[in-house]
Amino acid sequence: MKIAMIGSGYVGLVSGACFSDFGHDVICVDKDAGKIAALEAGRMPIFEPGLDALVAANVKAGRLSFTTDLKAGIAGADAVFIAVGTPSRRGDGHADLSYVFAAAREIAELADGPAVVVTKSTVPVGTGDKVEAILRETRPDLDWAVVSNPEFLREGAAIGDFKRPDRIVVGAEDARAEDVMRAIYRPLYLNAAPLLFTGRRTAELIKYAANAFLATKISFINELADLAEKVGADVKDVARGIGLDNRIGGKFLHAGPGYGGSCFPKDTLALLRTAEENDVPLRIVNATVEANDRRKVAMGHKVIAALGGDARGKRIGLLGLTFKPNTDDMRDAPSLAIVEVLRAAGADIVAHDPEGMEQARPLLGDIAYVDNAYDAARGADALVLVTEWDAFRALDLKRIAAAMAQPLLVDLRNVYHPDEVAKAGIAYHGIGRGVAGAEAPIEKVG
Ligand code: UDX
């Protein structure tokens, strides 16, 4: 199949590279000439493990190419994917669809034949109808089919998620589009990945429902963590104890500093706007968002409390700034709120992140950056583990203790066992661990 991918951002690039790896002929199109030139030179605009090698191999094999020329890119394509950004519109939380609509208009103006247009960007319910209207109005002479094919990729694990998906959702309204999508995903469903055909609006809603549900699991366990802390329970064991019930499932039950990233915060807000417009209250999603917003700020105050209630003049080392490991993405990262609270409280902040420091600099203002965790600990009154990068999972705690002015670890990801930290002479504050040091692994309990 010949595929044109409009938008070489995170989703477009990963999807384009993976489709080409399946043997399809893929052209990635982007207006940003600098980005296209960099890609042609083998430089990735984002950090995603394995992506550079995947791109290089498929470019070499002649299956993947890049262009700024949309007309040439879509010429003769069996499917044109729209994978442009849909950021939150400033002020009202609506998804900004101007890039999607502009892409649709341009595709219609420059198309040389009938095409199946597939929206991969996350778009509110009903957007496919609008895209179809734009295509038909602009080029009534062509026979258009519009498909919704949402992505469920996690940053840092996107290639694996694309190649081994739990399911592929395709919202199509006609048989021709279904056939094209079947052919595109054939390499995957031979691996038994369910290909779920639904109506187009249903597919659009599935994407938002999935993200809102996952965000809800996180806010749920985060609030439970607060309770566990108060009543002398361990939220890690609570999560395991409920997660072993197949009806609940153990994933997305890690208590932490709140969810961030490019999807959950934006998509939950956009879903709430759609719900409001349709006069259908989504109270649970609303509470999820509110709990998460409060949580990020509360994490800053948790650090201050661990310092005895006053952070003025205290040196605080932050380990990790990105919203999660294996990405350089700082969008809606909990570190943003934490730094704001700590700075307002008069703390001196020094931070290390394996990939995110460049992105963090313009967002976090005047904090100091260091090259590793031990330098972040040097002379610090508190060390705060914000993002669970592998590099922070097996620190030499004795060395950390010796480097700190006051050995105190606030572990916002529950990476460490309270006992091992205490043994190294460091005071420990985790998330939802009211029984610091006293718990046994749940398997050994009963
Ligand atoms: C998410 C969805 O997983 C993916 O399917 C969708 O396509 C895009 O949004 P992503 O934002 O890359 O992917 O990251 P994810 O791994 O889902 O984590 C999102 C946030 O939730 C992170 O801030 C993470 O730290 C937090 N999280 C996740 C928790 O706090 N606890 C968990 O148990 C899981």
Residues whose N, C-alpha, C, O or C-beta is under 5 A from the ligand:
A	BS01	UDX	E151 F152 L153 R154 E155 I218 F252 L253 H254 G256 G258 Y259 G260 G261 S262 C263 F264 F323 K324
